[in-house]
Each structure stands twice: as C-alpha cells, then as structure tokens.
C-alpha cells in the first residue's frame, strides 16, 4: 500500500529501533488473559531480530493519567515478551525516558530487546508533547509503529515521534492498513457492510459513512429495532431509541440518494427475557408481542442476508446481529458468519471485521480464522469505518524516510 514506509523500506540493520506496540492486554492475577496483541507483535520483533537490530519496545498500559502507578507497570510483560520470543531475554527499563533508559538502550547488543516502562506515567504522552517525543526519539535511530489499535490517538509516541526519526509501519500495522484499504479504500464491488450492536446513537457517523461508500448495508442487533420502530413497527419491549426515529428515517432516505441498499430484518427472534430457556420464537417484524423483546434477527432475514453476500465481492463487518452471548440468540450471527467464512475460503469474498464485540462474536461462531482479516483495534477500527483520519496513520504517511 502506497503512502508509508514498511520494515522492508527502512534501514534497520545494526540500529536501535523504537517499536510502538500495544501491550495494553487484559491481565488476571498477574497473568496475561488474552495474548492476541502480543502474538500480532511477534512478526515485527522477529523480523527486526533477524536483521540484527537493537529493539526498544514502548507501550501504554491502562490509564494512570500522567502519574506513576505500580499496579499499571509494564514490568510483568518483560517476561511475557521473553517467552513469546522463544526465551530471548527482554530487559526492562524503570522509566521510558531519561538517563537510565538511555543508558540501557545504549548498551543493547544486536538482537537484544528492551521494554520501557508505561508511557502514560508521563503526562506528555497523552498531550502529544514535542519535548516528550524528543526524549523518546533520543533512545533510538528508527521508529516503527506496530500499534494500529492506538492510531486514533494523537499521542506523542503515535503522532509526534514519527516526525523525528526515519519511520514506518510494522508488520501488524502494515497488514491492518492493507486490509482496510482493500475493504473500503479501493474495494472490489459489490461491497457489503454488516453493522450491528445495541445503539444507533453510538454509530451515527459510521452509518453515514457507510451509506456513502457501500452498495449494501445490513443492519442488525438492537439498533435494527430503532429503524424498524421508525418504519412504524411496534417492537414490544425491545431495546430501541425512539427519539432517534427521525435520524433513522433520515439515514434511510439518504441511502436512496447514494444508491446504497439498506437491508433491515423482516423477522426477528423474540423472548420475554434474555435467557436460554425463555421460550424464544421467530415472528414477523410487524407481529412482535407487546410483552416480548427482539433479541436476534430471524432465520428468514439471516438466510436472505447470507444469500446476498453470495453476490458480493467485499464485506466489512462491525457488530453482532443479536445477543450472541446467550443461545439461541446467537443463531443469526453464527449462521451469517459461517456463510461469510465459506465465501472467503472459496475465494469469492474479501472479508474484514472488527470493533466492539465483533471479534468475540466471530470467535464464538468459530470462524474468526477464516475471515480475510479480523481487527482487534476497537476504537481505531471504528473511527476508520467512520471515515476519520487517524493521527497515527497520517503521521506515518507524512513521516521521514
């Protein structure tokens, strides 16, 4: 993908490389509960070690708000990194800037790894302070950003630092940007988007951007209830936002102007409570009982969506179609995800998914590995879907070579 340098473009051999990682991983009882972000960092670290570089890894962890908080130290991650790299020792610096960190970085040998303390222990990180960025830059010769999940933050280690050193994208960042470009930048058409979740209010910008860019927009989850309500359907006790009915109607009207077809459920699965034994049944959207709530799109709607995906070349997916954490309200998400996965395996569909509960929903469906790309970036993925410029990506595009 044009516009930024990658590891293949940067002169890294024998140099100190500052790697902006995202090690803000979930911890439980002092152990990493989900190592996905660490696993996705490894191709970059291995490539740099093979090239004989001296690696300085930096990351934030939690929200210490510019103060030292021992509970949010990155120290436990040094051993995790070491094990992930096959036992190669990862040293730990008690601070991310200053004389001690500089001395440790200076003493690194080829292939050595140094992990810096939490960047957010310094207020200058979140302020995108030029002085703090300069202090980080003093620790290395080259800058590599491999934290797309932080690319929507205009922080010093994400934005300002890229202008101070020869800079480029790590393997994870590169893969993410190439997948996103293929999905929305220059996609093969027809291009479909599946958008689910609870509230229209949290995805207004996303929906507005989608109707301007995609050919087919399928809306599911509880947010579909708001659109159905706007069309005059009484949705019983279903979660919805009645005050956003005019907004939903406006989106439906604008989609006609942009040529985007919006696919809403024709049937829904309802129950009196969110429970496996609540007595779920599928009903037409015009026949939701007053004492029940819609908790999934119905089998007819799920089948129709799956059929439509068969005629598409590209798919962007954000948000589950129902309350997938509780059976049987996972049926539509599981079924449509399985169809998208099969089409992807067959080579007829490029599928990119991410944001919110999407990763968990696709993992629950057992198909996350079959999609072309599944982003764990959360907020950055959502802002990209909203059409926003991400500071971390813009910084790489404008960076020194």
C-alpha positions in Angstrom: 0.0 0.0 0.0 1.4 3.3 -1.0 1.9 6.3 1.3 4.1 5.0 4.1 7.3 3.0 4.6 7.3 -0.6 5.9 10.0 -2.7 7.5 11.2 -3.6 4.0 11.9 0.1 3.3 13.7 1.1 6.4 17.5 0.8 7.1 17.3 -1.1 10.3 20.4 -3.5 10.4 22.6 -2.7 13.4 20.5 0.2 14.5 18.3 0.9 17.5 14.6 0.6 16.5 11.9 2.1 18.7 8.8 -0.1 18.3 5.5 1.4 19.4 3.5 -1.6 20.4 0.1 -2.0 22.1 0.7 -4.1 25.2 -2.4 -2.9 26.9 -3.5 -6.5 27.3 -6.1 -7.9 29.8 -4.4 -9.2 32.9 -5.8 -11.5 35.5 -4.0 -12.4 38.7 -0.8 -11.0 37.2 -1.0 -13.1 34.1 -2.0 -12.2 30.5 -5.6 -13.3 29.9 -5.5 -12.7 26.2 -2.2 -12.6 24.3 -3.6 -11.7 20.9 -1.9 -8.3 20.7 1.4 -9.8 21.8 1.1 -12.6 19.1 0.4 -10.0 16.4 3.5 -8.0 17.5 5.9 -11.0 17.1 6.3 -10.9 13.3 7.7 -7.4 13.7 10.0 -8.3 16.5 11.3 -11.4 14.8 11.9 -9.6 11.6 13.9 -6.9 13.5 15.9 -9.5 15.5 16.7 -11.4 12.3 18.0 -8.2 10.8 20.4 -7.7 13.8 18.7 -4.6 15.2 18.6 -3.4 18.8 14.9 -3.3 19.8 13.3 -0.8 22.2 9.6 -1.6 22.8 7.3 1.0 24.2 3.6 0.9 25.1 1.0 2.3 27.4 -1.0 0.3 29.9 -4.2 1.4 31.5 -5.0 5.0 32.4 -2.5 6.2 35.0 -3.2 9.8 33.9 0.4 11.0 34.0 1.3 9.5 37.3 3.4 6.5 38.3 1.1 3.7 39.4 2.9 0.4 40.3 -0.3 -1.5 39.6 -0.1 -0.4 35.9 3.6 -1.2 35.4 4.7 -3.0 32.3 7.3 -4.9 34.2 5.3 -8.2 34.1 5.2 -8.0 30.3 9.0 -8.3 30.0 8.9 -12.0 30.9 5.9 -12.5 28.7 7.8 -11.0 25.7 10.8 -13.1 26.5 8.8 -16.3 26.5 7.0 -15.2 23.3 10.4 -14.7 21.6 11.5 -18.2 22.5 13.4 -17.3 25.6 15.4 -14.4 24.3 15.7 -12.1 27.3 13.7 -8.9 27.3 15.2 -6.3 29.6 13.1 -3.8 31.5 13.7 -0.1 32.0 12.2 1.5 35.1 11.3 4.6 33.1 10.5 5.3 29.4 12.7 8.4 29.2 15.7 9.8 31.0 19.3 8.9 31.7 18.7 5.3 33.0 16.5 4.4 30.0 19.1 6.0 27.6 22.0 4.0 29.2 20.1 0.7 28.9 19.2 1.5 25.3 22.9 2.4 24.6 24.1 -0.9 26.0 21.9 -3.1 23.8 23.6 -5.6 21.6 22.3 -6.8 18.2 19.1 -8.8 18.6 18.5 -7.6 22.2 15.1 -6.4 23.4 14.4 -3.6 25.9 10.9 -2.9 27.2 10.3 0.6 28.5 8.0 1.5 31.4 4.5 2.7 30.8 4.4 5.7 28.5 1.4 7.1 30.3 3.3 7.5 33.5 4.3 10.8 31.8 1.6 13.4 31.0 3.5 14.4 27.9 2.4 11.2 26.2 -1.3 11.9 26.0 -0.6 15.7 25.4 1.4 14.8 22.3 4.2 16.9 23.9 7.1 17.6 21.5 9.6 17.5 24.3 8.4 14.1 25.5 8.5 12.8 21.9 12.1 14.2 21.5 13.1 12.3 24.7 11.7 9.1 23.3 13.5 9.7 20.0 16.8 10.0 21.8 16.6 6.3 22.6 16.6 5.1 19.0 17.6 5.6 15.4 14.5 4.4 13.6 10.8 4.4 14.6 8.3 1.6 13.8 4.7 1.9 14.7 3.0 -1.5 15.1 0.1 -0.4 17.1 -2.8 0.3 14.8 -5.1 0.0 17.8 -3.6 3.3 19.1 -3.6 5.0 15.7 -6.7 7.1 16.6 -4.8 8.8 19.5 -2.8 11.9 18.8 -0.2 10.9 21.5 3.5 11.6 21.5 4.6 8.0 20.8 2.0 7.7 18.0 2.0 11.0 16.2 4.9 13.4 17.1 7.6 10.8 17.3 7.1 9.7 13.6 8.3 13.2 12.5 11.6 12.9 14.4 13.1 9.7 13.1 13.0 7.6 9.9 9.7 5.9 10.4 7.5 3.2 9.1 4.8 0.6 9.8 5.5 -2.7 11.5 4.1 -6.0 10.1 0.9 -5.7 12.1 0.2 -2.1 11.2 1.0 -2.9 7.5 -1.4 -5.8 7.4 -4.1 -3.8 9.0 -3.8 -0.9 6.7 -3.6 -3.1 3.6 -6.8 -5.0 4.7 -8.6 -1.7 5.4 -7.6 -0.3 2.0 -8.8 -3.4 0.3 -12.1 -3.2 2.1 -13.0 0.4 1.8 -10.2 2.3 0.0 -10.4 0.5 -3.3 -12.7 -2.4 -2.9 -13.9 -5.0 -5.4 -17.7 -4.5 -5.8 -20.4 -5.1 -4.9 -19.3 -4.0 -1.4 -21.4 -5.0 1.6 -21.3 -3.8 5.2 -22.9 -5.6 8.2 -23.4 -3.3 11.1 -24.9 -4.5 14.4 -24.8 -3.5 18.1 -27.1 -2.0 20.6 -27.5 1.7 19.8 -27.8 3.8 16.7 -26.6 6.8 18.8 -23.1 5.3 19.1 -22.8 4.6 15.3 -24.3 7.6 13.6 -21.1 8.7 11.9 -20.3 5.1 10.9 -23.8 4.6 9.3 -23.5 8.0 7.5 -20.1 7.0 6.1 -21.3 3.5 5.1 -24.3 4.7 3.1 -22.0 6.9 1.1 -19.5 4.1 0.3 -21.1 0.7 0.2 -23.6 -0.9 -2.1 -25.4 -3.0 0.6 -25.8 -2.1 4.3 -27.3 -4.8 6.5 -28.4 -3.5 9.9 -28.9 -5.9 12.8 -28.6 -6.1 16.6 -30.8 -4.0 18.8 -30.0 -0.9 16.6 -32.2 -2.5 13.9 -35.1 -2.1 16.4 -34.8 1.7 16.2 -35.0 1.6 12.4 -38.0 -0.8 12.5 -39.7 1.5 15.0 -39.1 4.4 12.6 -40.8 2.4 9.9 -43.9 2.2 12.1 -43.4 -1.2 13.8 -44.3 -1.7 17.4 -41.3 -3.5 18.8 -42.8 -4.5 22.1 -40.3 -4.3 25.0 -37.3 -4.4 22.6 -34.3 -2.1 23.2 -34.6 0.9 20.9 -34.1 4.6 20.8 -37.5 6.2 19.9 -36.1 9.7 20.0 -33.7 8.7 17.1 -36.6 7.7 14.8 -36.2 10.9 12.7 -32.5 10.2 12.5 -33.1 6.7 11.3 -35.6 7.8 8.8 -33.1 10.4 7.5 -30.5 7.7 7.0 -33.0 5.5 5.1 -33.9 8.5 2.9 -30.2 9.5 2.2 -29.3 5.9 1.3 -31.7 6.2 -1.7 -29.7 9.2 -2.8 -26.3 7.5 -2.5 -27.5 4.2 -4.1 -26.9 2.2 -1.0 -29.5 -0.6 -0.4 -30.3 -0.9 3.3 -31.3 -4.4 4.4 -33.4 -4.5 7.6 -34.7 -7.6 9.3 -38.1 -9.0 8.0 -38.4 -11.3 11.0 -36.9 -11.3 14.5 -36.4 -13.8 17.3 -38.3 -12.6 20.4 -38.5 -13.7 24.0 -39.8 -12.3 27.3 -36.3 -12.3 28.8 -32.6 -12.7 27.7 -32.4 -16.3 28.8 -31.7 -19.7 27.2 -35.0 -21.1 28.5 -37.1 -18.0 27.9 -39.2 -19.6 25.1 -37.8 -17.9 22.1 -39.8 -17.8 18.8 -39.4 -16.2 15.4 -42.0 -13.6 14.4 -42.6 -11.1 11.6 -41.3 -7.6 12.5 -45.0 -6.5 12.3 -46.1 -9.0 14.9 -43.7 -8.5 17.9 -45.8 -9.3 21.0 -46.1 -6.3 23.4 -44.6 -8.3 26.3 -41.6 -9.6 24.4 -38.3 -8.2 23.0 -36.4 -8.8 19.8 -33.0 -10.4 20.7 -31.8 -11.6 17.3 -32.7 -11.2 13.6 -34.9 -14.0 12.4 -34.0 -17.1 10.4 -35.6 -15.7 7.2 -33.6 -12.5 7.5 -30.4 -14.3 8.3 -30.9 -16.6 5.3 -31.6 -13.6 3.0 -28.5 -11.8 4.2 -26.4 -14.9 3.6 -27.8 -15.2 0.1 -27.0 -11.5 -0.7 -23.4 -12.0 0.5 -23.0 -14.7 -2.1 -23.3 -11.9 -4.8 -20.8 -9.6 -3.1 -17.0 -9.3 -3.5 -16.1 -7.4 -0.4 -17.6 -7.4 3.2 -16.9 -5.1 6.1 -18.5 -6.3 9.4 -18.9 -4.5 12.7 -21.1 -5.7 15.5 -23.2 -8.8 16.1 -26.7 -9.4 14.7 -28.1 -10.4 18.0 -27.4 -11.1 21.7 -24.9 -13.7 20.7 -23.6 -14.4 24.2 -26.8 -16.3 25.0 -28.2 -19.1 22.9 -30.4 -19.3 20.9 -29.9 -15.6 20.2 -26.5 -16.3 18.6 -28.1 -18.2 15.7 -28.1 -15.4 13.1 -24.6 -14.2 13.9 -23.3 -17.7 13.7 -25.1 -18.5 10.5 -24.2 -15.4 8.6 -20.6 -15.5 9.8 -20.3 -19.1 8.7 -21.6 -18.1 5.2 -19.1 -15.2 5.0 -16.3 -17.6 6.1 -17.2 -20.1 3.5 -17.3 -17.5 0.7 -13.9 -16.2 1.9 -12.4 -19.7 1.9 -13.8 -20.2 -1.6 -12.0 -17.0 -2.7 -15.1 -15.2 -3.8 -15.3 -12.7 -0.9 -12.8 -10.5 0.9 -14.0 -10.2 4.5 -12.7 -7.6 7.0 -14.2 -7.4 10.5 -13.5 -5.6 13.8 -14.6 -3.3 16.5 -16.6 -3.8 19.7 -17.9 -7.3 20.2 -17.3 -8.3 16.7 -14.1 -10.3 17.4 -15.8 -12.1 20.3 -18.8 -12.8 18.1 -16.8 -14.3 15.3 -14.7 -16.3 17.7 -17.9 -17.6 19.3 -19.1 -18.6 15.8 -15.8 -20.4 15.3 -14.9 -18.6 12.1 -12.5 -15.8 13.1 -9.6 -17.6 11.4 -11.5 -17.9 8.2 -12.1 -14.2 7.6 -9.6 -12.4 5.4 -8.7 -10.1 8.3 -10.1 -9.6 11.8 -9.0 -6.4 13.5 -8.6 -6.2 17.3 -8.2 -2.5 17.2 -11.5 -1.4 18.7 -11.7 2.4 18.7 -9.3 2.8 15.8 -11.2 0.4 13.6 -14.5 2.2 14.4 -13.0 5.6 13.6 -11.6 4.3 10.3 -15.1 3.0 9.5 -16.5 6.4 10.3 -14.2 7.8 7.6 -12.0 9.7 10.0 -8.3 10.5 9.5 -6.3 8.6 12.1 -3.4 10.6 13.6 -1.1 7.6 13.8 -1.6 6.7 10.1 -1.3 10.3 9.0 1.9 10.6 10.9 3.4 7.6 9.1 2.2 9.0 5.8 4.0 12.3 6.4 7.0 10.7 8.3 10.6 11.0 7.5 12.1 8.3 5.3 
